[in-house]
């Protein structure tokens, strides 16, 4: 296994001065935000690295599943904070699709794709496989969900006259909101589609690159990467589709109007 020396890490940190100098030259107010984000990254990765080292050492199913549940809770919290909507309204809308989509994909991989083999020491709940794979699937699902909800809320706010015009013509809420739902789904999926189209030729994804750097056979690394990217795309589609379905089902009251809390938060007209 190739190791990163301390001096190499220091050099990579020093390279961060280059974009900061560019920001200063262009008079962009990004220096403070970049510094805070970089420090948070360092601290968070250091803490997570320490936690994962203990989780991998203990290798206990209950601890592994507990950490996966914590990851789902953190992802849900991140989406809720990003959208600035009432938590009581949005919590089930975000939590259940994320949990079901990401969890089902992980279960399929663990049981059917990789296949556990207790005879060679690979149990069903293997933290070294489940946690990294789940992190990639959940992270992409989280970002796509937040992006889709932001796009839907923005479109409804900007095109409320079109929505109410369709309602007055006899459309149901889901029918009137259908164009905005399609736009939200498309906006959340395009980054994943572009990523799949460019992978291998333009970019080598993280999992594949990491396995190759550690000396794995490129063919085996490619198989793992294909597995993960397929799972990410399916999970993102299920999570975003489920979230948008629940969101539209809860956002409108019996009079086909956005609920009062959302009118105040997002400025949707009554």
N, C-alpha and C positions, 0 to 999 in steps of 0.2 A: 504493500500500500504506500502510495506517495504521500509524504507529509509536508505540511506548510510550516516552514520555519518562522520563528518569531520575527526575524529581520524582514522576511517576506511580507508578513502581516503589517509591519510598521511601514514598509514602502507603499503597500496598497492603500493604507490610511493616508499617507502623505500625498498620494495622487488626488485625493479629494480636494486639495487646495486649488487644483486647476479649474474645476467648474466654479468654485467660489470666486476666483479671480475674474473669470469670465462674467459672472453675475455682477460683480462690482463694476467692471468696465462698462457693461451695458446698463448699469443703474437699475438692475432688477431687484425688487424687494424679496429675494429668495434666500439670502444668506442665512438669516436666523432660522427660517423654516427648515432649510437643509441641514443645518447644524443640529437642531433638535431632533429631526428625523434620523440622522446618522447616529446620534447618541442613543436614541431609543432602540435602534436596530442592534447596536452593539450590546446593550444591556439585555435586551430581550433574547437575543441569540445565545448569549452567555448563560443566562438563567435556564433557557430551554435545553441547551446542551447538557447542563448539569442534571436537570430533571430526567431527560431521556437516558442518560448514562445509568441512572439508578433504575429506571423502568426496564431497560434492557437487561440489566444485571439480575433484577428480581424475576423477570419473565413470568409474572403471575397473571392469569386471565382476568381476574377482578380488577387489578390495577390497570391493565391495558384498556379494558372496556371503560373504566372510570375516566381515563384520560381522553378517550375518544368522545365520551359524553361532554367532558369539559371543553373540547374543541368545538363541538356543536353549539354549546352555550356561548362561547366566545364569538363565534361567527354570527350567531343571531344578535348578540349585543352590538356587534360592529354595524350590522345592517340597520338596526333600530336607531343607533346614534347618528348614522349618516342621513337618514331620511327625515328625522325630526318630526315624526308623527306620534300620536298617543300610543304608548306601549300596550295598554290594555286592548286597543284595537288591532295593533299590528303584530303582536307577539305570536298568536297562533297562525296568522297568515304567513309568517316567515319561518317559524320554527318547524312546523310539521313537514312542509315540502322539502326543506333542507335535510332534515333528519331522514325522511323516507327515501329521498332520491340518492343521497350520498351513502346512507347505510345499506340500501339494497344493492348498489353497485359494489360496495366493499364486500358484502356477503357473497355475491356471485364470484368475485375474483378469488376470495379466500377458499371457497368450497369447490368451484367448478373449473376455474381457469388455472390457478397455481396448483391446487389440490394438496391438501395436507397429507403428510406421510409420517406417522408417528414412529415407524420402524427406523427411519433415518434421523429422527430427532426434530422433525418439523411438525409442531402441533397446529391445531386449527387456529388458535389465537396466538399468532406470532407477532410480537410488537415491532420487530425489525421490518416486517413487511406491511402490517396493517397501518401503523401510524404514519409513515411517509406517504403511502398510497392514499390513505384517507385524507391527509392534509392537502394533497394536490387536488383531489376531487372536490373536497369541501371548499377549499379556497376559491377555485374557479366558480363553483356554484354560488358562493356568497357574493362575489363580485358581480356576476351576471344578474343575480336577483336584485341587488341594490340598483344596478344600472337600469334594469327593466322597470322597476317601480318608480325610479326618478323620471324616466322617460314618459311613463304613463301619466303620472301626476302632472308633469309639465305640459303634455299634450292636452290633457283635459282642461287645464287652466287657460291655455292659449286658445283653445277651440271650443269654449263652452257654448258659444252661440250655435255652432254646428251640431253639438250634442243635443241641445234643447230643441233645435229645429227638427231633428229626427224624432225626438220624443213626441213632439206635437203632431207629427205625421203618423203616429201610431207605433213607432218602434219600441221594443222592450229595452231596458237599460243595457243588457249585454249586446244587443244588436246595434244600438247607437254608439256604444263604446268599442265595437269590434275593430274599426280602423285603427284606433289608438292602441288597442291590445296587440294587433299585428305589428305595428311600428315598434312597440316596446320589445316584442319577441325578436324581431329582426335586429334591432340595435344591440341586444344582449348576445346574439348568436354570431354576428359578423366577426368579432375578434377571434372566436374559436374557429370559424370556418377559414379565415385567412391564415391562422396559425397552422391548421392541418394542411393547407395548400402549400405552405412554404417549408414545412418541417423536412429535414433531411438535406435539402439542397441549399437553402438559405441559412437555416438555424439547426443546431443540435440541441434538443430540449435537455433540461436539467438532469432528469433521471438517466437518460441514455449517456450523456456526457460524463456523469458521475461514475457510472458503471465502467465505462471505457477507461477513464482515468485510473480506476482501481484495478485495472488489468482484466476485466471481464471480456469474454468473447464478444466482438461487435454484433454478431448475429443474435446472441442471447440478449444483449442490451436492446437491440432493435425490437425484439419480441416484447420485452417488458414495456418499452415506450409505446408501441402500438396498443398494447393492452390498456395502458393508463390513459392514452389520448381518447380511445374509444369510450372508456368509462367516463371520462370527464365530459365528453360531448353528450352522452346519454343522460348523465346526472344533471348537467346544466339545463338540458331541454326539459326534463321532468320537474326540476326544482322551479324553474322560471314559469313553466306552464301551470303548475299547481299553485304557485304564489299568485300569479295574475288571476287565475280562476277564483281563488278565495278572496282576493283583494276586491275584485269587481262585485263579488257577491255580498261583501260587507259595506262597501263604500256608499251604496245607494239605499235610501230609506223607502218606505212604502209608497211615497209620492214621486219616486224616481229622481229625487234630489240628492246631491251629495250630503252626507250626514253633517250636522252642524260643526263637530270638532274639526272635520277636514275643511269645511268652508273657512273656518277661522285660520287654520294652519296654512293652507295652500292658496287661499284667496279664490276658491271656486264660487261662482255666483249662484245664489239661490234661484 
